[in-house]
């Protein structure tokens, strides 16, 4: 079971070996069904999930090795511990699916229960909806267009049904599989054939400094890192006539605190290739009044800086990474954050829409804030585009950056909004509102992307209803499975 779960992880980016799911999912249900009781089925489901998440999240160890002297001892424990917890979201659906008889009832019920587990995984214990099964189709824009209606969670449900069809092989299975694939293809072709509105008069310049995480915060290299970003910014082509220039740096790209360091801001603004705005990731710090605890508060922030070096807007990351940016139950757990300094970051107020003069309003998303379906846009102010700043240098050259990129692409399709992504070591990219790649710069490369800002589309059904759509689909599958179970019972 663990081996089958690991095999299923190869369907995720960057490999996208989707046909392996036709072996992994039937194998899971057959093994679980062969056990006499719920405890045995739970063990099979947990082992499958453990193998699945261990193989899919192995890259987390790379973050621990950036400071090997402090955290290398955690490598044998961190990924297995995370995988062991996440495996529960698979073990429970496997056990519950046994309430339905084998065949179509169990396949449909399991698909619905799997999807409910994925939705729960995005909330419980602050949430970690990484590698949702629907992202296996994110190797292109065509297969993922259905996410505009049912979200990535809905694609996960349909993927489980497709992958489990060998258990109900026959004419009905062929018809169901063909209908799902054909329906997805038609939806994709129709959406991608729609005429695109004219892009906004915005000239994007995305700077990818490609600074290794092990070097990023070394004191003796701070000036060199800052100069690299200044030089890349100055080398960027100026804006086209009539377009508003926007230069974008990744998460924590500046080694200096731009909100408090006027000299650093002036240098950054002076490097702009013309009048425009710099949007940059930077740590932000505030000293608290005497007697307050903690005495210092720190934020992982995005700052918009004008041509004169003035701060135009600030956004503070609100969805922090446990053990990366803060330690849960710090008074009880004797561990440090992976981020240097061992300070807990403070959380911002939540999703926001920033409006800068001459720019369409945008929703800022820092790092893994982009992986949460239905939670990337402020409820009261729909933006015209999504902006994701990230530092995937933590993941090294691994599958992690590609998985993160796929999640970002899915948010563009779900919301019907273009997404602009600036990553320190890559992959930086621009997606249009259909999830098509407008421009990109690959992993472990240094350079500047010059691209227009694609236009937004009307709110998608998913953007209007959020997770209600996939939730209804999951419950609907369970209800159909229940109806089939009753019909089979009556006939028997």
Secondary structure, 3 states (H helix, E strand, C coil): CHHHHHHHHCCCCCCCCHHHHHHHHHHHHHHHHCCCCHHHHHHHHHHHHHHHHHHHCCCHHHHHHHHHHHHHHHHHHHHHHHHHHHCHHHHHHHHHHCCCCCCHHHHHHHHHHHHHHHHHHCCHHHCCCCCCHHHHHCCCCHHHCCHHHHHHHHHHHHHHHHHCHHHHCCHHHHHHHHHHHHHHHHHHHHHHHCCCCCCEEEEEEEEECCCCHHHHCCHHHHHHHHHHHHHHHHHCCCCCCCCEEEEECCCCCCCCCCCCCHHHHHHHHHCCCCCEEEEEEEEEEEECCCCCCCCEEEEEEEEEEECCCCEEEEEECCCCCECCCECCCCCCCCCCCCCCCCCCECCCCCCCCECCCCCCCEEEEEHHHHHCCCCCCCCCCCCCEEEEEECHHHHCCCCHHHHHHHHHHHHHHHHCCEEEEEECCCCEEEECCCCCEEEEECCCCCEEEEEEECCCCCCCHHHHHCCHHHHHHHHHHHHHHHHHHHHHHHHC
